[in-house]
């Protein structure tokens, strides 16, 4: 564990964008196939941080090697919920970094009043699905053929986690295993 995990600062948003661009370019793990333009990305992240979003990044030296974001929903009926997304640089996968990022982000988000976290994951991304299930996320829906990647239909799974489910999983050490 040579990384340090901290809340994202405004001066680190470009590093977050670079990491996201790297993972998006693989065309395997994320639902998006092109990163947003940097100016729009900066504005979106800054706005989300200002409305209670949680963004944590893992750094090795000055390089961001992983990030986990939970954006608080803004609709009045959904302000108790957030949406999770995560990216880890290829060289840092399967080392426990994803679990460390999620532990930090989920702990902060639930401590700051969120009661539910949603996410979407490609159903062919088995490693991510196992990680999310380890934290207590439950599959709540399947969107068949929701994505087209190089002409191939890909399904998305909707998953959700309630605060009490996370507490049960983290207190039972299920996350550590």
JOURZI-V553985 format. One record per backbone hydrogen bond with DSSP energy under -1.0 kcal/mol. CO is the residue of the C=O (numbers start at 0). NH is the residue of the N-H. E is the energy in kcal/mol with one decimal. If there is no record, write none. Layout:
co->CO nh->NH e->E
co->CO nh->NH e->E
This chain:
co->3 nh->58 e->-2.7
co->5 nh->56 e->-2.9
co->8 nh->11 e->-2.3
co->9 nh->12 e->-1.2
co->11 nh->15 e->-1.9
co->12 nh->16 e->-2.4
co->13 nh->17 e->-2.3
co->14 nh->18 e->-2.3
co->15 nh->19 e->-2.7
co->16 nh->20 e->-2.7
co->17 nh->21 e->-2.1
co->18 nh->22 e->-2.2
co->19 nh->23 e->-2.9
co->20 nh->24 e->-2.0
co->22 nh->25 e->-1.0
co->23 nh->26 e->-1.8
co->36 nh->40 e->-2.5
co->37 nh->41 e->-2.8
co->38 nh->42 e->-2.1
co->39 nh->43 e->-2.5
co->40 nh->44 e->-2.7
co->41 nh->45 e->-2.5
co->42 nh->46 e->-2.4
co->43 nh->47 e->-2.4
co->44 nh->48 e->-2.7
co->45 nh->49 e->-1.8
co->47 nh->52 e->-2.7
co->48 nh->51 e->-1.3
co->53 nh->69 e->-3.1
co->54 nh->7 e->-3.0
co->55 nh->67 e->-2.5
co->56 nh->5 e->-2.2
co->57 nh->64 e->-3.0
co->57 nh->65 e->-1.2
co->58 nh->3 e->-1.9
co->59 nh->62 e->-1.8
co->62 nh->59 e->-2.5
co->64 nh->88 e->-2.9
co->65 nh->57 e->-3.1
co->66 nh->86 e->-2.2
co->67 nh->55 e->-2.6
co->68 nh->84 e->-2.2
co->69 nh->53 e->-2.8
co->70 nh->82 e->-2.4
co->74 nh->77 e->-2.3
co->77 nh->80 e->-2.3
co->79 nh->114 e->-3.4
co->79 nh->115 e->-1.4
co->80 nh->72 e->-2.5
co->81 nh->117 e->-3.1
co->82 nh->70 e->-2.5
co->84 nh->68 e->-3.0
co->86 nh->66 e->-2.6
co->88 nh->91 e->-2.1
co->89 nh->92 e->-1.4
co->95 nh->99 e->-2.0
co->96 nh->100 e->-2.7
co->97 nh->101 e->-2.5
co->98 nh->102 e->-2.5
co->99 nh->103 e->-2.0
co->100 nh->104 e->-2.8
co->101 nh->105 e->-3.0
co->102 nh->106 e->-2.2
co->103 nh->107 e->-2.3
co->104 nh->108 e->-2.7
co->105 nh->109 e->-2.6
co->106 nh->110 e->-2.0
co->107 nh->111 e->-1.8
co->108 nh->113 e->-2.2
co->109 nh->112 e->-1.3
co->114 nh->162 e->-2.3
co->115 nh->81 e->-1.7
co->116 nh->160 e->-2.1
co->117 nh->83 e->-3.1
co->118 nh->158 e->-2.7
co->120 nh->156 e->-3.1
co->121 nh->124 e->-1.8
co->123 nh->125 e->-1.3
co->124 nh->128 e->-2.2
co->125 nh->129 e->-2.6
co->126 nh->130 e->-2.0
co->127 nh->131 e->-2.7
co->128 nh->132 e->-2.5
co->129 nh->133 e->-2.0
co->130 nh->134 e->-1.1
co->131 nh->136 e->-2.1
co->132 nh->135 e->-1.4
co->137 nh->159 e->-2.0
co->140 nh->157 e->-2.6
co->142 nh->145 e->-1.3
co->142 nh->155 e->-2.1
co->146 nh->153 e->-2.4
co->148 nh->151 e->-1.8
co->151 nh->148 e->-2.7
co->153 nh->146 e->-2.3
co->154 nh->122 e->-2.3
co->155 nh->142 e->-3.3
co->156 nh->120 e->-2.2
co->157 nh->139 e->-3.5
co->157 nh->140 e->-1.3
co->158 nh->118 e->-2.0
co->159 nh->137 e->-2.7
co->160 nh->116 e->-2.6
co->161 nh->165 e->-2.0
co->162 nh->166 e->-2.3
co->163 nh->167 e->-2.2
co->164 nh->168 e->-2.4
co->165 nh->169 e->-3.2
co->166 nh->170 e->-2.5
co->167 nh->171 e->-1.4
co->168 nh->173 e->-1.6
